[in-house]
């Protein structure tokens, strides 16, 4: 059964027909703002890859991909968890050059997701990736990119409020940067999610950096696969959600591993066997461009900018019977 939270006195912010118009407005506007901010071009992307390609995102390493046999191809397909690694290969294959990048609609099924107000087994996000120079593999460049993405979100929100005057969501453009270790030092007695809530309650828009490696306490703030983000140069964009009164992740992103950081992180994660996979061999042999990239949740962004309390209000997915019944009783329509 999913975990459900309905805020006291919550009312859906828009009638269903207007809600669909608002969702369309956000998706059309934001992808234009994002592509202009980061110099991105739209491309087509796969829904599935072969199970032996090494291209699927392993997430935290325990989630099971949806698999199916393809008799005419003689292979086993896996529905993608994300396109973190595929995008980097695509930049090389499609002939992109330094300073330019791609974005695409990514759709996925995460069968083992623990569903709640923010999480669904259906994932929809803008996946983007951009070629950078080796000199740009630093925190300063990472921060400037984060600020550009946050500006694109805020511009979309402001335009939405004009188009739909009954909406009054206000976002903070000023980004507060903090590492996971600094956050642990600040709130040592809290859980990781409690720390995120505390820092977002105070600063509203936060970029939480350096996710994946163990902290001084011996725990990880959160899991990250070892073969796409450089754990020293990544992070999550978090915004305060006043409807749910909690930190709200809209993007996981980062500068990607190079040869050195990939080798180091595979050892730390105990995944050295991945060195023999085609993608990993290319990366270790310096055959792929240096990149940065991330995913920005489409339904998440719609939730935040419109002010809905449940992701099922802005995307069609599957929910357990109790969640459906409670939402119906509260006047909440799950698509």
Steps between C-alpha positions, in 0.01 A plus 500: 500500500628847417555769759248781459494846653211740438565847644229634730246701304659418163299589190616421146635829360335467156203316347612196302466659156697808604752276672574328169550839335739601776701177466535558127603863559773397746643229277505719189644802680759332717666290232542817291645691795731211589629446147571874461675521838732202442529496117318168459334334199217250519569138393313170499582253775439130573239355733715186540855374450651150494583350837869446413576850368586656836292803397218466752515708817551272798361763741579373850597155371200312641215608271391237247459618140196386306633237256352329195628271228512617136491184285568667164800686637634213709550719803350592835372854533491712816274799548734783595516635855650818360715603204802616700750291305316475167507880458877513520537242228237681291699826512789317335288312247293805402803723443450759774787735580632665817258752649195336339266237636178306464176457688224247463178373655594199714229254600574210732345236721649451847321193628663507845430866575344565842208712385364798690397860426822559305593158364333288233599184316471712183781752452493791258781751485705721274836328470777731381872465434764746380862473385743698715875554504730343756557849642125522572506198728484712815257624764482854357371375164260263674354784708455728197305227322279445805419872510404491131263206557340667804452818296323297227268350765421841648433654157258217424325548835462874449354452152260233632370736770421758230323244280308356798430790741355270768847347551735686734808279542810707574847351471833629627760556226786528748669160531658392829788257441600245765674160497355188656784498755435861595133414538579203724730719710221757531229249601686192635201358688256510208428247226605593148147600399453703819819688413370579154174629646683715753734664250223560243266642763767763567640566152213390265720421197797272572759312300619209713843394374721191512257208515608136478799448726490428872495787749706523820217318679557198277169535317414639157268796471345320203603239247649579161617256236882512469513526122332824399534788751833596652406484868714808571326706228131414518189587696124544528297815442254527789220753541268559793148372430250705705210265423676193640722704737815312409809505279412413144759358260451610141833393353794267551800611294874531484825501311554148374783264585824515309742208471652558844180556699325206331781262594502630858123484547469150354744384768314686778170351386637149457400496133833450325348235272325782314836598351439227239168644377511680160407845636749480784781383273443800272505736795814352656671517158413873467275431201203700634471878544516665841148602594262622764130430517197411703133425516222745584171344601213609277222396735699628797534842339129507417416411861715781636397775258127421507485415870355148498559269797533169314694402190201296383313829440739588216594158353321175422633204699382214724415531871380261767129482588532684831680796339232522231222488758653763730575736214149464362354573845717815520389622156839425343493354150783260418550478125 
